[in-house]
Amino acid sequence: MPADEMNWMSGYSFAVGILYVLPAVIGFLRFHRRRWAILMLTLSLGWTVVGWIVALIWSISGRR
């Protein structure tokens, strides 16, 4: 594989990885009281679109 293609692929993979854990990151940055549960939901069901959306909504809602 050419070096340019490898750089593009690694950048894409990094961006997808950051988006995948975004609900957990938001939960931890907001000191959400259920941040560990949000992390577990993200890791277990984040690969489904529905699970990821539920985790994202949960991380931005509720009290700290």
PDB file of N, H, CA, C and O in Angstrom:
ATOM      1  N   MET A   1       0.831  -1.181   0.000  1.00  0.00           N
ATOM      2  CA  MET A   1       0.000   0.000   0.000  1.00  0.00           C
ATOM      3  C   MET A   1       0.876   1.246   0.000  1.00  0.00           C
ATOM      4  O   MET A   1       1.877   1.301   0.715  1.00  0.00           O
ATOM      5  N   PRO A   2       0.514   2.230  -0.785  1.00  0.00           N
ATOM      6  CA  PRO A   2       1.274   3.473  -0.778  1.00  0.00           C
ATOM      7  C   PRO A   2       1.144   4.191   0.559  1.00  0.00           C
ATOM      8  O   PRO A   2       0.157   4.013   1.274  1.00  0.00           O
ATOM      9  N   ALA A   3       2.140   4.999   0.892  1.00  0.00           N
ATOM     10  H   ALA A   3       2.942   5.144   0.311  1.00  0.00           H
ATOM     11  CA  ALA A   3       2.172   5.698   2.173  1.00  0.00           C
ATOM     12  C   ALA A   3       0.999   6.672   2.307  1.00  0.00           C
ATOM     13  O   ALA A   3       0.440   6.823   3.393  1.00  0.00           O
ATOM     14  N   ASP A   4       0.628   7.330   1.210  1.00  0.00           N
ATOM     15  H   ASP A   4       1.082   7.207   0.327  1.00  0.00           H
ATOM     16  CA  ASP A   4      -0.488   8.280   1.265  1.00  0.00           C
ATOM     17  C   ASP A   4      -1.791   7.576   1.635  1.00  0.00           C
ATOM     18  O   ASP A   4      -2.595   8.098   2.408  1.00  0.00           O
ATOM     19  N   GLU A   5      -1.985   6.403   1.081  1.00  0.00           N
ATOM     20  H   GLU A   5      -1.332   5.978   0.453  1.00  0.00           H
ATOM     21  CA  GLU A   5      -3.203   5.649   1.368  1.00  0.00           C
ATOM     22  C   GLU A   5      -3.220   5.166   2.821  1.00  0.00           C
ATOM     23  O   GLU A   5      -4.275   5.147   3.455  1.00  0.00           O
ATOM     24  N   MET A   6      -2.074   4.781   3.341  1.00  0.00           N
ATOM     25  H   MET A   6      -1.217   4.796   2.826  1.00  0.00           H
ATOM     26  CA  MET A   6      -1.989   4.351   4.741  1.00  0.00           C
ATOM     27  C   MET A   6      -2.284   5.514   5.673  1.00  0.00           C
ATOM     28  O   MET A   6      -2.984   5.334   6.670  1.00  0.00           O
ATOM     29  N   ASN A   7      -1.769   6.700   5.378  1.00  0.00           N
ATOM     30  H   ASN A   7      -1.201   6.846   4.569  1.00  0.00           H
ATOM     31  CA  ASN A   7      -2.032   7.870   6.210  1.00  0.00           C
ATOM     32  C   ASN A   7      -3.515   8.214   6.207  1.00  0.00           C
ATOM     33  O   ASN A   7      -4.076   8.543   7.252  1.00  0.00           O
ATOM     34  N   TRP A   8      -4.148   8.142   5.056  1.00  0.00           N
ATOM     35  H   TRP A   8      -3.692   7.874   4.207  1.00  0.00           H
ATOM     36  CA  TRP A   8      -5.580   8.431   4.962  1.00  0.00           C
ATOM     37  C   TRP A   8      -6.378   7.423   5.767  1.00  0.00           C
ATOM     38  O   TRP A   8      -7.311   7.790   6.481  1.00  0.00           O
ATOM     39  N   MET A   9      -6.012   6.145   5.652  1.00  0.00           N
ATOM     40  H   MET A   9      -5.254   5.847   5.072  1.00  0.00           H
ATOM     41  CA  MET A   9      -6.743   5.106   6.362  1.00  0.00           C
ATOM     42  C   MET A   9      -6.561   5.219   7.868  1.00  0.00           C
ATOM     43  O   MET A   9      -7.514   5.002   8.616  1.00  0.00           O
ATOM     44  N   SER A  10      -5.371   5.551   8.326  1.00  0.00           N
ATOM     45  H   SER A  10      -4.597   5.727   7.718  1.00  0.00           H
ATOM     46  CA  SER A  10      -5.154   5.675   9.764  1.00  0.00           C
ATOM     47  C   SER A  10      -5.878   6.899  10.306  1.00  0.00           C
ATOM     48  O   SER A  10      -6.385   6.858  11.427  1.00  0.00           O
ATOM     49  N   GLY A  11      -5.940   7.966   9.557  1.00  0.00           N
ATOM     50  H   GLY A  11      -5.528   8.000   8.647  1.00  0.00           H
ATOM     51  CA  GLY A  11      -6.691   9.147   9.970  1.00  0.00           C
ATOM     52  C   GLY A  11      -8.181   8.871  10.027  1.00  0.00           C
ATOM     53  O   GLY A  11      -8.868   9.324  10.943  1.00  0.00           O
ATOM     54  N   TYR A  12      -8.672   8.143   9.068  1.00  0.00           N
ATOM     55  H   TYR A  12      -8.114   7.775   8.324  1.00  0.00           H
ATOM     56  CA  TYR A  12     -10.090   7.771   9.038  1.00  0.00           C
ATOM     57  C   TYR A  12     -10.421   6.868  10.222  1.00  0.00           C
ATOM     58  O   TYR A  12     -11.443   7.059  10.881  1.00  0.00           O
ATOM     59  N   SER A  13      -9.576   5.901  10.490  1.00  0.00           N
ATOM     60  H   SER A  13      -8.746   5.746   9.954  1.00  0.00           H
ATOM     61  CA  SER A  13      -9.796   4.991  11.615  1.00  0.00           C
ATOM     62  C   SER A  13      -9.779   5.736  12.937  1.00  0.00           C
ATOM     63  O   SER A  13     -10.583   5.441  13.821  1.00  0.00           O
ATOM     64  N   PHE A  14      -8.887   6.686  13.086  1.00  0.00           N
ATOM     65  H   PHE A  14      -8.234   6.925  12.368  1.00  0.00           H
ATOM     66  CA  PHE A  14      -8.822   7.494  14.302  1.00  0.00           C
ATOM     67  C   PHE A  14     -10.103   8.303  14.485  1.00  0.00           C
ATOM     68  O   PHE A  14     -10.640   8.365  15.590  1.00  0.00           O
ATOM     69  N   ALA A  15     -10.593   8.918  13.420  1.00  0.00           N
ATOM     70  H   ALA A  15     -10.156   8.867  12.521  1.00  0.00           H
ATOM     71  CA  ALA A  15     -11.818   9.714  13.492  1.00  0.00           C
ATOM     72  C   ALA A  15     -13.022   8.842  13.850  1.00  0.00           C
ATOM     73  O   ALA A  15     -13.856   9.242  14.662  1.00  0.00           O
ATOM     74  N   VAL A  16     -13.115   7.674  13.258  1.00  0.00           N
ATOM     75  H   VAL A  16     -12.438   7.349  12.598  1.00  0.00           H
ATOM     76  CA  VAL A  16     -14.216   6.756  13.572  1.00  0.00           C
ATOM     77  C   VAL A  16     -14.118   6.304  15.025  1.00  0.00           C
ATOM     78  O   VAL A  16     -15.139   6.189  15.703  1.00  0.00           O
ATOM     79  N   GLY A  17     -12.926   6.050  15.507  1.00  0.00           N
ATOM     80  H   GLY A  17     -12.096   6.143  14.956  1.00  0.00           H
ATOM     81  CA  GLY A  17     -12.728   5.645  16.896  1.00  0.00           C
ATOM     82  C   GLY A  17     -13.148   6.732  17.871  1.00  0.00           C
ATOM     83  O   GLY A  17     -13.773   6.444  18.893  1.00  0.00           O
ATOM     84  N   ILE A  18     -12.813   7.966  17.567  1.00  0.00           N
ATOM     85  H   ILE A  18     -12.305   8.199  16.737  1.00  0.00           H
ATOM     86  CA  ILE A  18     -13.214   9.087  18.425  1.00  0.00           C
ATOM     87  C   ILE A  18     -14.729   9.229  18.428  1.00  0.00           C
ATOM     88  O   ILE A  18     -15.329   9.421  19.486  1.00  0.00           O
ATOM     89  N   LEU A  19     -15.351   9.138  17.270  1.00  0.00           N
ATOM     90  H   LEU A  19     -14.864   8.982  16.411  1.00  0.00           H
ATOM     91  CA  LEU A  19     -16.812   9.232  17.208  1.00  0.00           C
ATOM     92  C   LEU A  19     -17.476   8.086  17.947  1.00  0.00           C
ATOM     93  O   LEU A  19     -18.533   8.268  18.550  1.00  0.00           O
ATOM     94  N   TYR A  20     -16.876   6.920  17.908  1.00  0.00           N
ATOM     95  H   TYR A  20     -16.017   6.772  17.418  1.00  0.00           H
ATOM     96  CA  TYR A  20     -17.449   5.746  18.558  1.00  0.00           C
ATOM     97  C   TYR A  20     -17.556   5.943  20.069  1.00  0.00           C
ATOM     98  O   TYR A  20     -18.563   5.567  20.669  1.00  0.00           O
ATOM     99  N   VAL A  21     -16.543   6.521  20.685  1.00  0.00           N
ATOM    100  H   VAL A  21     -15.725   6.826  20.198  1.00  0.00           H
ATOM    101  CA  VAL A  21     -16.543   6.700  22.140  1.00  0.00           C
ATOM    102  C   VAL A  21     -17.012   8.086  22.563  1.00  0.00           C
ATOM    103  O   VAL A  21     -16.934   8.425  23.744  1.00  0.00           O
ATOM    104  N   LEU A  22     -17.490   8.882  21.634  1.00  0.00           N
ATOM    105  H   LEU A  22     -17.553   8.607  20.675  1.00  0.00           H
ATOM    106  CA  LEU A  22     -17.923  10.250  21.944  1.00  0.00           C
ATOM    107  C   LEU A  22     -18.956  10.317  23.071  1.00  0.00           C
ATOM    108  O   LEU A  22     -18.811  11.173  23.943  1.00  0.00           O
ATOM    109  N   PRO A  23     -19.985   9.472  23.109  1.00  0.00           N
ATOM    110  CA  PRO A  23     -20.927   9.550  24.230  1.00  0.00           C
ATOM    111  C   PRO A  23     -20.253   9.351  25.585  1.00  0.00           C
ATOM    112  O   PRO A  23     -20.585  10.047  26.544  1.00  0.00           O
ATOM    113  N   ALA A  24     -19.325   8.426  25.676  1.00  0.00           N
ATOM    114  H   ALA A  24     -19.055   7.861  24.897  1.00  0.00           H
ATOM    115  CA  ALA A  24     -18.621   8.193  26.937  1.00  0.00           C
ATOM    116  C   ALA A  24     -17.741   9.389  27.297  1.00  0.00           C
ATOM    117  O   ALA A  24     -17.681   9.787  28.461  1.00  0.00           O
ATOM    118  N   VAL A  25     -17.066   9.955  26.315  1.00  0.00           N
ATOM    119  H   VAL A  25     -17.115   9.631  25.370  1.00  0.00           H
ATOM    120  CA  VAL A  25     -16.227  11.119  26.574  1.00  0.00           C
ATOM    121  C   VAL A  25     -17.074  12.279  27.083  1.00  0.00           C
ATOM    122  O   VAL A  25     -16.687  12.956  28.035  1.00  0.00           O
ATOM    123  N   ILE A  26     -18.216  12.513  26.465  1.00  0.00           N
ATOM    124  H   ILE A  26     -18.531  11.963  25.691  1.00  0.00           H
ATOM    125  CA  ILE A  26     -19.110  13.582  26.909  1.00  0.00           C
ATOM    126  C   ILE A  26     -19.582  13.303  28.336  1.00  0.00           C
ATOM    127  O   ILE A  26     -19.604  14.209  29.168  1.00  0.00           O
ATOM    128  N   GLY A  27     -19.955  12.067  28.620  1.00  0.00           N
ATOM    129  H   GLY A  27     -19.937  11.330  27.944  1.00  0.00           H
ATOM    130  CA  GLY A  27     -20.399  11.710  29.966  1.00  0.00           C
ATOM    131  C   GLY A  27     -19.326  11.972  31.009  1.00  0.00           C
ATOM    132  O   GLY A  27     -19.626  12.489  32.085  1.00  0.00           O
ATOM    133  N   PHE A  28     -18.084  11.626  30.710  1.00  0.00           N
ATOM    134  H   PHE A  28     -17.840  11.207  29.836  1.00  0.00           H
ATOM    135  CA  PHE A  28     -17.003  11.849  31.666  1.00  0.00           C
ATOM    136  C   PHE A  28     -16.657  13.333  31.787  1.00  0.00           C
ATOM    137  O   PHE A  28     -16.361  13.802  32.886  1.00  0.00           O
ATOM    138  N   LEU A  29     -16.688  14.070  30.698  1.00  0.00           N
ATOM    139  H   LEU A  29     -16.928  13.689  29.806  1.00  0.00           H
ATOM    140  CA  LEU A  29     -16.387  15.503  30.771  1.00  0.00           C
ATOM    141  C   LEU A  29     -17.452  16.281  31.529  1.00  0.00           C
ATOM    142  O   LEU A  29     -17.156  17.296  32.160  1.00  0.00           O
ATOM    143  N   ARG A  30     -18.694  15.804  31.466  1.00  0.00           N
ATOM    144  H   ARG A  30     -18.934  14.980  30.954  1.00  0.00           H
ATOM    145  CA  ARG A  30     -19.791  16.451  32.187  1.00  0.00           C
ATOM    146  C   ARG A  30     -19.957  15.893  33.596  1.00  0.00           C
ATOM    147  O   ARG A  30     -20.853  16.317  34.326  1.00  0.00           O
ATOM    148  N   PHE A  31     -19.110  14.952  33.984  1.00  0.00           N
ATOM    149  H   PHE A  31     -18.382  14.607  33.391  1.00  0.00           H
ATOM    150  CA  PHE A  31     -19.195  14.296  35.292  1.00  0.00           C
ATOM    151  C   PHE A  31     -20.599  13.745  35.535  1.00  0.00           C
ATOM    152  O   PHE A  31     -21.170  13.890  36.616  1.00  0.00           O
ATOM    153  N   HIS A  32     -21.134  13.108  34.494  1.00  0.00           N
ATOM    154  H   HIS A  32     -20.670  12.990  33.615  1.00  0.00           H
ATOM    155  CA  HIS A  32     -22.460  12.503  34.584  1.00  0.00           C
ATOM    156  C   HIS A  32     -22.427  11.434  35.659  1.00  0.00           C
ATOM    157  O   HIS A  32     -21.464  10.672  35.750  1.00  0.00           O
ATOM    158  N   ARG A  33     -23.469  11.371  36.473  1.00  0.00           N
ATOM    159  H   ARG A  33     -24.251  11.989  36.399  1.00  0.00           H
ATOM    160  CA  ARG A  33     -23.446  10.413  37.582  1.00  0.00           C
ATOM    161  C   ARG A  33     -23.498   8.969  37.104  1.00  0.00           C
ATOM    162  O   ARG A  33     -23.136   8.072  37.865  1.00  0.00           O
ATOM    163  N   ARG A  34     -23.925   8.713  35.896  1.00  0.00           N
ATOM    164  H   ARG A  34     -24.219   9.443  35.278  1.00  0.00           H
ATOM    165  CA  ARG A  34     -23.973   7.361  35.339  1.00  0.00           C
ATOM    166  C   ARG A  34     -22.939   7.176  34.223  1.00  0.00           C
ATOM    167  O   ARG A  34     -23.160   6.406  33.289  1.00  0.00           O
ATOM    168  N   ARG A  35     -21.822   7.879  34.324  1.00  0.00           N
ATOM    169  H   ARG A  35     -21.643   8.505  35.083  1.00  0.00           H
ATOM    170  CA  ARG A  35     -20.816   7.860  33.248  1.00  0.00           C
ATOM    171  C   ARG A  35     -20.256   6.470  32.983  1.00  0.00           C
ATOM    172  O   ARG A  35     -19.946   6.157  31.833  1.00  0.00           O
ATOM    173  N   TRP A  36     -20.113   5.623  34.003  1.00  0.00           N
ATOM    174  H   TRP A  36     -20.364   5.877  34.937  1.00  0.00           H
ATOM    175  CA  TRP A  36     -19.588   4.278  33.785  1.00  0.00           C
ATOM    176  C   TRP A  36     -20.598   3.418  33.040  1.00  0.00           C
ATOM    177  O   TRP A  36     -20.224   2.583  32.216  1.00  0.00           O
ATOM    178  N   ALA A  37     -21.875   3.622  33.331  1.00  0.00           N
ATOM    179  H   ALA A  37     -22.179   4.300  34.001  1.00  0.00           H
ATOM    180  CA  ALA A  37     -22.914   2.882  32.602  1.00  0.00           C
ATOM    181  C   ALA A  37     -22.964   3.336  31.144  1.00  0.00           C
ATOM    182  O   ALA A  37     -23.174   2.527  30.240  1.00  0.00           O
ATOM    183  N   ILE A  38     -22.769   4.634  30.927  1.00  0.00           N
ATOM    184  H   ILE A  38     -22.599   5.291  31.661  1.00  0.00           H
ATOM    185  CA  ILE A  38     -22.731   5.157  29.546  1.00  0.00           C
ATOM    186  C   ILE A  38     -21.550   4.550  28.800  1.00  0.00           C
ATOM    187  O   ILE A  38     -21.671   4.179  27.632  1.00  0.00           O
ATOM    188  N   LEU A  39     -20.417   4.451  29.470  1.00  0.00           N
ATOM    189  H   LEU A  39     -20.319   4.752  30.418  1.00  0.00           H
ATOM    190  CA  LEU A  39     -19.242   3.839  28.842  1.00  0.00           C
ATOM    191  C   LEU A  39     -19.519   2.380  28.484  1.00  0.00           C
ATOM    192  O   LEU A  39     -19.188   1.944  27.382  1.00  0.00           O
ATOM    193  N   MET A  40     -20.114   1.632  29.388  1.00  0.00           N
ATOM    194  H   MET A  40     -20.383   1.987  30.284  1.00  0.00           H
ATOM    195  CA  MET A  40     -20.405   0.225  29.119  1.00  0.00           C
ATOM    196  C   MET A  40     -21.419   0.071  27.981  1.00  0.00           C
ATOM    197  O   MET A  40     -21.289  -0.825  27.146  1.00  0.00           O
ATOM    198  N   LEU A  41     -22.425   0.944  27.952  1.00  0.00           N
ATOM    199  H   LEU A  41     -22.530   1.671  28.630  1.00  0.00           H
ATOM    200  CA  LEU A  41     -23.390   0.910  26.850  1.00  0.00           C
ATOM    201  C   LEU A  41     -22.698   1.223  25.527  1.00  0.00           C
ATOM    202  O   LEU A  41     -22.949   0.568  24.515  1.00  0.00           O
ATOM    203  N   THR A  42     -21.838   2.217  25.544  1.00  0.00           N
ATOM    204  H   THR A  42     -21.635   2.749  26.366  1.00  0.00           H
ATOM    205  CA  THR A  42     -21.123   2.594  24.326  1.00  0.00           C
ATOM    206  C   THR A  42     -20.238   1.456  23.832  1.00  0.00           C
ATOM    207  O   THR A  42     -20.206   1.163  22.637  1.00  0.00           O
ATOM    208  N   LEU A  43     -19.527   0.821  24.741  1.00  0.00           N
ATOM    209  H   LEU A  43     -19.553   1.059  25.712  1.00  0.00           H
ATOM    210  CA  LEU A  43     -18.626  -0.258  24.333  1.00  0.00           C
ATOM    211  C   LEU A  43     -19.373  -1.510  23.890  1.00  0.00           C
ATOM    212  O   LEU A  43     -18.917  -2.228  23.001  1.00  0.00           O
ATOM    213  N   SER A  44     -20.527  -1.771  24.513  1.00  0.00           N
ATOM    214  H   SER A  44     -20.898  -1.188  25.235  1.00  0.00           H
ATOM    215  CA  SER A  44     -21.237  -3.001  24.174  1.00  0.00           C
ATOM    216  C   SER A  44     -22.204  -2.842  23.005  1.00  0.00           C
ATOM    217  O   SER A  44     -22.310  -3.736  22.166  1.00  0.00           O
ATOM    218  N   LEU A  45     -22.909  -1.718  22.940  1.00  0.00           N
ATOM    219  H   LEU A  45     -22.823  -0.991  23.622  1.00  0.00           H
ATOM    220  CA  LEU A  45     -23.903  -1.540  21.879  1.00  0.00           C
ATOM    221  C   LEU A  45     -23.642  -0.329  20.988  1.00  0.00           C
ATOM    222  O   LEU A  45     -24.476   0.015  20.151  1.00  0.00           O
ATOM    223  N   GLY A  46     -22.502   0.311  21.160  1.00  0.00           N
ATOM    224  H   GLY A  46     -21.825   0.031  21.840  1.00  0.00           H
ATOM    225  CA  GLY A  46     -22.184   1.480  20.355  1.00  0.00           C
ATOM    226  C   GLY A  46     -22.044   1.171  18.871  1.00  0.00           C
ATOM    227  O   GLY A  46     -22.210   2.055  18.030  1.00  0.00           O
ATOM    228  N   TRP A  47     -21.740  -0.072  18.552  1.00  0.00           N
ATOM    229  H   TRP A  47     -21.605  -0.790  19.235  1.00  0.00           H
ATOM    230  CA  TRP A  47     -21.584  -0.448  17.139  1.00  0.00           C
ATOM    231  C   TRP A  47     -22.920  -0.428  16.404  1.00  0.00           C
ATOM    232  O   TRP A  47     -22.949  -0.360  15.175  1.00  0.00           O
ATOM    233  N   THR A  48     -24.026  -0.485  17.147  1.00  0.00           N
ATOM    234  H   THR A  48     -24.002  -0.540  18.145  1.00  0.00           H
ATOM    235  CA  THR A  48     -25.331  -0.322  16.516  1.00  0.00           C
ATOM    236  C   THR A  48     -25.661   1.158  16.526  1.00  0.00           C
ATOM    237  O   THR A  48     -25.301   1.865  17.468  1.00  0.00           O
ATOM    238  N   VAL A  49     -26.305   1.615  15.544  1.00  0.00           N
ATOM    239  H   VAL A  49     -26.597   1.041  14.779  1.00  0.00           H
ATOM    240  CA  VAL A  49     -26.642   3.042  15.477  1.00  0.00           C
ATOM    241  C   VAL A  49     -27.574   3.421  16.618  1.00  0.00           C
ATOM    242  O   VAL A  49     -27.423   4.484  17.221  1.00  0.00           O
ATOM    243  N   VAL A  50     -28.533   2.558  16.915  1.00  0.00           N
ATOM    244  H   VAL A  50     -28.656   1.694  16.425  1.00  0.00           H
ATOM    245  CA  VAL A  50     -29.501   2.848  17.973  1.00  0.00           C
ATOM    246  C   VAL A  50     -28.806   2.926  19.327  1.00  0.00           C
ATOM    247  O   VAL A  50     -29.066   3.851  20.097  1.00  0.00           O
ATOM    248  N   GLY A  51     -27.932   1.976  19.632  1.00  0.00           N
ATOM    249  H   GLY A  51     -27.721   1.225  19.007  1.00  0.00           H
ATOM    250  CA  GLY A  51     -27.207   1.993  20.902  1.00  0.00           C
ATOM    251  C   GLY A  51     -26.349   3.224  21.054  1.00  0.00           C
ATOM    252  O   GLY A  51     -26.270   3.795  22.141  1.00  0.00           O
ATOM    253  N   TRP A  52     -25.706   3.642  19.986  1.00  0.00           N
ATOM    254  H   TRP A  52     -25.770   3.178  19.102  1.00  0.00           H
ATOM    255  CA  TRP A  52     -24.852   4.828  20.024  1.00  0.00           C
ATOM    256  C   TRP A  52     -25.688   6.079  20.266  1.00  0.00           C
ATOM    257  O   TRP A  52     -25.300   6.939  21.056  1.00  0.00           O
ATOM    258  N   ILE A  53     -26.830   6.189  19.594  1.00  0.00           N
ATOM    259  H   ILE A  53     -27.145   5.490  18.952  1.00  0.00           H
ATOM    260  CA  ILE A  53     -27.699   7.359  19.765  1.00  0.00           C
ATOM    261  C   ILE A  53     -28.259   7.398  21.184  1.00  0.00           C
ATOM    262  O   ILE A  53     -28.320   8.467  21.791  1.00  0.00           O
ATOM    263  N   VAL A  54     -28.667   6.253  21.718  1.00  0.00           N
ATOM    264  H   VAL A  54     -28.617   5.385  21.225  1.00  0.00           H
ATOM    265  CA  VAL A  54     -29.171   6.204  23.098  1.00  0.00           C
ATOM    266  C   VAL A  54     -28.080   6.657  24.068  1.00  0.00           C
ATOM    267  O   VAL A  54     -28.352   7.443  24.975  1.00  0.00           O
ATOM    268  N   ALA A  55     -26.867   6.176  23.891  1.00  0.00           N
ATOM    269  H   ALA A  55     -26.647   5.537  23.154  1.00  0.00           H
ATOM    270  CA  ALA A  55     -25.762   6.570  24.764  1.00  0.00           C
ATOM    271  C   ALA A  55     -25.465   8.058  24.640  1.00  0.00           C
ATOM    272  O   ALA A  55     -25.180   8.718  25.639  1.00  0.00           O
ATOM    273  N   LEU A  56     -25.529   8.587  23.431  1.00  0.00           N
ATOM    274  H   LEU A  56     -25.760   8.051  22.619  1.00  0.00           H
ATOM    275  CA  LEU A  56     -25.273  10.018  23.232  1.00  0.00           C
ATOM    276  C   LEU A  56     -26.340  10.863  23.918  1.00  0.00           C
ATOM    277  O   LEU A  56     -26.015  11.826  24.612  1.00  0.00           O
ATOM    278  N   ILE A  57     -27.594  10.515  23.734  1.00  0.00           N
ATOM    279  H   ILE A  57     -27.858   9.732  23.171  1.00  0.00           H
ATOM    280  CA  ILE A  57     -28.675  11.271  24.380  1.00  0.00           C
ATOM    281  C   ILE A  57     -28.566  11.164  25.892  1.00  0.00           C
ATOM    282  O   ILE A  57     -28.766  12.150  26.602  1.00  0.00           O
ATOM    283  N   TRP A  58     -28.254   9.985  26.382  1.00  0.00           N
ATOM    284  H   TRP A  58     -28.091   9.184  25.806  1.00  0.00           H
ATOM    285  CA  TRP A  58     -28.117   9.786  27.821  1.00  0.00           C
ATOM    286  C   TRP A  58     -26.958  10.618  28.376  1.00  0.00           C
ATOM    287  O   TRP A  58     -27.055  11.152  29.481  1.00  0.00           O
ATOM    288  N   SER A  59     -25.881  10.729  27.632  1.00  0.00           N
ATOM    289  H   SER A  59     -25.801  10.295  26.734  1.00  0.00           H
ATOM    290  CA  SER A  59     -24.713  11.469  28.120  1.00  0.00           C
ATOM    291  C   SER A  59     -24.939  12.972  28.169  1.00  0.00           C
ATOM    292  O   SER A  59     -24.323  13.663  28.981  1.00  0.00           O
ATOM    293  N   ILE A  60     -25.815  13.486  27.312  1.00  0.00           N
ATOM    294  H   ILE A  60     -26.315  12.925  26.653  1.00  0.00           H
ATOM    295  CA  ILE A  60     -26.040  14.937  27.323  1.00  0.00           C
ATOM    296  C   ILE A  60     -27.284  15.331  28.116  1.00  0.00           C
ATOM    297  O   ILE A  60     -27.560  16.518  28.286  1.00  0.00           O
ATOM    298  N   SER A  61     -28.031  14.347  28.600  1.00  0.00           N
ATOM    299  H   SER A  61     -27.807  13.382  28.462  1.00  0.00           H
ATOM    300  CA  SER A  61     -29.221  14.659  29.369  1.00  0.00           C
ATOM    301  C   SER A  61     -28.980  14.401  30.847  1.00  0.00           C
ATOM    302  O   SER A  61     -27.959  13.831  31.231  1.00  0.00           O
ATOM    303  N   GLY A  62     -29.902  14.812  31.647  1.00  0.00           N
ATOM    304  H   GLY A  62     -30.732  15.275  31.335  1.00  0.00           H
ATOM    305  CA  GLY A  62     -29.825  14.552  33.072  1.00  0.00           C
ATOM    306  C   GLY A  62     -28.923  15.499  33.818  1.00  0.00           C
ATOM    307  O   GLY A  62     -28.212  16.326  33.247  1.00  0.00           O
ATOM    308  N   ARG A  63     -28.987  15.339  35.110  1.00  0.00           N
ATOM    309  H   ARG A  63     -29.565  14.667  35.573  1.00  0.00           H
ATOM    310  CA  ARG A  63     -28.159  16.176  35.974  1.00  0.00           C
ATOM    311  C   ARG A  63     -26.800  15.539  36.179  1.00  0.00           C
ATOM    312  O   ARG A  63     -26.590  14.350  35.943  1.00  0.00           O
ATOM    313  N   ARG A  64     -25.909  16.365  36.619  1.00  0.00           N
ATOM    314  H   ARG A  64     -26.080  17.332  36.811  1.00  0.00           H
ATOM    315  CA  ARG A  64     -24.556  15.890  36.903  1.00  0.00           C
ATOM    316  C   ARG A  64     -24.526  15.187  38.226  1.00  0.00           C
ATOM    317  O   ARG A  64     -23.472  14.712  38.648  1.00  0.00           O
TER     318      ARG A  64
END
